[in-house]
Amino acid sequence: MTMDTEPLDLRPERSKCTSEFADNDKRNNGACNAPEVMSKRQMKKMIKQKQWEDQRELRKQKRKEKRQKKKLERQAQLGQNVEGIACKRVRREIHPSTLHIIIDCSFDHLMLLQDVKKLNKQIRRCYSENRRATHPVQFYLTSHGGQLKSNMDEYDKGWINWKDIHINSQHYKDLMKSEDLVYLTSDSPEVLHELDETKAYIIGGLVDHNHHKGITYKQALDLGIRHAQLPLGSFVKMNSRKVLAVNHGKLSV
Ligand SMILES: C[S@@+](CC[C@H](N)C(=O)[O-])C[C@H]1O[C@@H](n2cnc3c(N)ncnc32)[C@H](O)[C@@H]1O
């Protein structure tokens, strides 16, 4: 049996003498030497282009849904109903705790800028969690300055208007009585079993990938203040190290 059908020509609609071959054509005195059949690459490109165009409506729909979702979220935040009419906000009962949490930022000079930026983010997380909490702690940043302050000035300008936080350039030992201080540090042999609402718990404001192992424990010993590690073993399964990031430390307390 003979097959008399023509071979499939998948060339695009436009001229077969495409720009890809234009240079060749010039060299060949204008004669169009484009191959008769579309190359694999051209075919892939065309299929992709078609898929992209076929999905145009779908993309439009998705964008619309995203906008709608954002609008609803904004309305919920502003306490508005679907028609945009303001409705009464549900009042949360706030019972501030007397417990103090201090982030000790005195290790600024030991950090690279990229780690200072991470610390900045962790502090922002702590701040916003505390603002939303029903039992917010008395939140302090001490020894605030150096790279951290410059980074906050540049990328977190609003920090000067932060509420319910004490941001201080002084060291915590100049702000609180030594007997009220407990340094939280994973190197302490003491395990914290109970929180004392009359105490101030200090978290090292340090992102060091544990390059400065034991630095906060040493500081607590040097200053003669209490220290304790969080009882992580009793609550969290950890693979090896028991060292948390600043914001995890605060949330655990
Ligand atoms: C990333 S760690 C810094 C580790 C640093 N090498 C040190 O000696 O503290 C940040 C801070 O989180 C707190 N932290 C982390 N893990 C802890 C744990 N298991 N118990 C108590 N505090 C912890 C400490 O205050 C610590 O300074």
The ligand as a MOL file (V3000), in Angstrom:
LIG
                    3D

  0  0  0     0  0            999 V3000
M  V30 BEGIN CTAB
M  V30 COUNTS 27 29 0 0 0
M  V30 BEGIN ATOM
M  V30 1 C 20.2300 32.4390 68.6530 0
M  V30 2 S 20.3120 32.3720 70.3660 0 CHG=1
M  V30 3 C 21.9440 32.9720 70.6680 0
M  V30 4 C 22.8900 31.8800 71.0520 0
M  V30 5 C 24.1600 32.4330 71.6500 0
M  V30 6 N 25.2800 31.6710 71.1990 0
M  V30 7 C 24.1250 32.4250 73.1620 0
M  V30 8 O 25.1430 32.0820 73.7760 0
M  V30 9 O 23.0840 32.8280 73.7480 0 CHG=-1
M  V30 10 C 19.3230 33.7610 70.8540 0
M  V30 11 C 18.8590 33.7820 72.2730 0
M  V30 12 O 17.7080 32.9460 72.4560 0
M  V30 13 C 17.6590 32.4660 73.7940 0
M  V30 14 N 17.6350 30.9820 73.7840 0
M  V30 15 C 17.8420 30.1750 72.7280 0
M  V30 16 N 17.6980 28.8870 73.0800 0
M  V30 17 C 17.3860 28.8640 74.3820 0
M  V30 18 C 17.1090 27.8330 75.3310 0
M  V30 19 N 17.1300 26.5550 74.9920 0
M  V30 20 N 16.8340 28.1860 76.6100 0
M  V30 21 C 16.8090 29.4910 76.9580 0
M  V30 22 N 17.0560 30.5110 76.1190 0
M  V30 23 C 17.3390 30.2090 74.8410 0
M  V30 24 C 18.9170 32.9610 74.4780 0
M  V30 25 O 18.6050 34.0990 75.2500 0
M  V30 26 C 19.8160 33.2950 73.3230 0
M  V30 27 O 20.7800 34.2690 73.6700 0
M  V30 END ATOM
M  V30 BEGIN BOND
M  V30 1 1 1 2
M  V30 2 1 2 3
M  V30 3 1 2 10
M  V30 4 1 3 4
M  V30 5 1 4 5
M  V30 6 1 5 6
M  V30 7 1 5 7
M  V30 8 2 7 8
M  V30 9 1 7 9
M  V30 10 1 10 11
M  V30 11 1 11 12
M  V30 12 1 11 26
M  V30 13 1 12 13
M  V30 14 1 13 14
M  V30 15 1 13 24
M  V30 16 1 14 15
M  V30 17 1 14 23
M  V30 18 2 15 16
M  V30 19 1 16 17
M  V30 20 1 17 18
M  V30 21 2 17 23
M  V30 22 1 18 19
M  V30 23 2 18 20
M  V30 24 1 20 21
M  V30 25 2 21 22
M  V30 26 1 22 23
M  V30 27 1 24 25
M  V30 28 1 24 26
M  V30 29 1 26 27
M  V30 END BOND
M  V30 END CTAB
M  END
